[in-house]
Amino acid sequence: MNKADLVNEVVKVVSNKTEAQAAVDCVLESIVRTLKNGDVVTLVGFGTFKVVKRKARTGRNPQTGEEIKISASNAPKFVPGKAFKDAVN
């Protein structure tokens, strides 16, 4: 499923595609904005979105084998909730 498919699913609940597109965009933008501010988004029964800090490390260029330095960074992480895990299994 991609974003367009998700919008088509939301259209079944709201009155038109424009409102569905706005709703999906609003939810996704809200999650991104919250994570960018360093907060956590918890959707009970679904899961938790959070930011994890990656330490600086040494890696290798796969073509040359040369060592390269990879700088520290932040990465988004999703941890599924128990109800979500149970529904998938």
Secondary structure, 3 states (H helix, E strand, C coil): CCHHHHHHHHHCCCCCHHHHHHHHHHHHHHHHHHHHCCCCEEECCCEEEEEEEECCEEEECCCCCCEEEECCEEEEEEEECHHHHHHHC
